[in-house]
């Protein structure tokens, strides 16, 4: 189990572009979340890889759970048979 305690900071995209190595190091080694802003609005984030990987795992688990819920309530009428198309119809 991961418990991530990360500080966050906001910097303009133009500043991040000029200091991309520093921004990357802050995320990778300092564990910071760096929000990149455009016109004072958050546009993107640079996060530690560990945090992004954890998010991907959580999304995968949520997807699996959603599929399980759908399959648990599905009836035979809900399933559509798969047919391989070997030639074009038309």
Protein Blocks (a to p, Z undefined) as FASTA:
>chain_A
ZZdddddddddfklmmmmmmmmmmmmmmnopacdddeehiafbdcddfklmmmmmmmmmm
mmmmmmmmmmmmpcfklpccddddfbdcZZ
